[in-house]
Amino acid sequence: MRNIDIEFLMTSLDSKASFNTTGEIKENRIIFNDNEGNRHFIIMQNDSIEYHKRGSMNMKYVFSLEHSTNGIYEIDNNKFLFVIKTKELETKNNEIIIKYDLLLDDEIINESTLLIKYR
């Protein structure tokens, strides 16, 4: 594993989260903690990216341009299942850009952008 610096930015219709931190990269996996102690995992596959977050809340989102995917968000003993429609998915020059919609019962409930830069 190699240590890296990370810039994290997630924006959605009603919120924005950003922070800088250090993490580790090994092959296709990036691991880092945020300022609240949550652990983040980014797993880059050939045609998709998985994003996991564990801590005060747990989530697993899978992003793919080829088809809709499922996402899970758990907080305070509540579990929400979403359909994810990925609109943009880029990994180049040590940067990950993902634009996506979250759907619940075929209705868009959030539009988000995830940007991660690492070096």
N, C-alpha and C positions, 0 to 999 in steps of 0.2 A: 504494500500500500504506500501511496505517496501523499504527503500533506499538500493541501491546496487552499487558496483563499476563495471565498464564495460571496457573491452578491446575489441576494434573493429578492425578488419582487413579485407579488401576486396582487392583481387588481381584479375587482369584480364590480357589479352594479352598485353595491352598497358598502364596499370596504376596500381597504388597501393595506397590505402588510409588506414591510421591507426591512431587511437587516443585512449586515455583513458579518461573516463568521469564518472560521476555518473548518476544514473537513478533510476527508480522505477519499482518494479515488483508487480503485483497483479494477482493471479491465473495463467492464461495462457498468460499474456500480459506484455511485457517489453517496457518501454518508456524512451527515453533519447535524449539529444541534442548533436550535434557535435560541433566542434570548430568554425564553420561558422554560427551557430544558426539554422541549419536545425533540424527538429524534426523527430526522428526515432521511428517506432512502429514495434515490433515483436509479432506476434500472433501465438501461438503454438496450433495446433489442433491435433487430434488423428493421422491422416495420412498425414498432411500437415503443412506448415508454411507459413504465410503471412508476407511480409516485405514491409512496407510503409515508404516513406520518403517525408516530406513536407518542403518547404522553397524555396531556390533559384531555385530548380527544384522539380517536384513532380513525384513520381513513386509508383507503386504497382506491386509487384511480388508475385506470388503464387508458392510454391515449393511442389512437390509431386513425390514420386518414382513410384506411380501406373499409372500415365498418364501424358502426356504433359499438360501444363497449359498456361495461357496467362499472359503477362506482359505489363504494360503501363508506358511509360517514357515521361514526358512533360517538355519542357524547351523553353523559349523565344517564346511562342505561337505556338510551334511545338509539335505535338503529334506522338509518335512512338509506334506501337503495335508489340509485339514480341511473339513468341512461346518459352516457357521455357522447356527444357529437363533436369530434375534433375538427376544427376548421383550419388550423395551421399547426404544423409540427416540423420544426427545424432543429437540427443539431449540427452546428458548424463553428469553427474557430473558437472552441471552448465556450460555446453559448448554446443554451437550450431555450427555444421559444415555443410555447404551446398556447394556442387560442382555442377555447372550447365553450360549449353550452352544456349546462346541466338540465336534464329533463326529468320531470316527475309526472307520471300519467300523461305522457305525450305533450306536456306543456313546458316551455322553457321557464325555469325558475331562476336561473342565473347565467350570466355570460362572464367569462373570466379569461385573464391572460396570466400565464406563468412565465417568468423570465429568470433564468439562472445563468450567471456568468461565473466561470471558474478559471483559475490560473495557478 
